[in-house]
């Protein structure tokens, strides 16, 4: 068997290596699948998801804390009102209930709307914001004169119940 003679390629053509004889094996490697992407650092989208979740968690905790503080405050104010339960209906009780309601109203409503109110205007405000007529036409009438009026007949339990109901609705 003779080997073919090597001739030079025509001008403008690249030289082609001769094909290996069929008896020789080619040293080819098998197809390799790339490895899984690394877990750290995460992709930018995951950072955004984590930030959004942390923001939602922070907002939820802030709301829970705000509700918890409001409930604690309401319970503390109602406990102060309950502390007045044993007193006889007189100027001391009426003044204490009125002051407690005024402080609660100032914490909830605008100072310019609440601070100047006295007498009938104060009772109208209390009825409008949750008293349902119990302050102008019920046991809350004694708050119009406050602690400065001569002793009047009043129902201390009804006054405290009315004040408690107003506080629960407004705090």
BELKA-V253173 format. One record per helix or strand of 2 or more residues. SS is the DSSP state (~ for helix, > for strand). FROM is the first residue (numbers start at 1). LEN is the number of residues. If there is no record, write none. Layout:
BEGIN
ss=SS from=FROM len=LEN
ss=SS from=FROM len=LEN
END
This chain:
BEGIN
ss=~ from=44 len=39
ss=~ from=91 len=18
ss=~ from=111 len=4
ss=~ from=119 len=13
ss=~ from=139 len=5
ss=~ from=146 len=3
ss=~ from=156 len=15
END
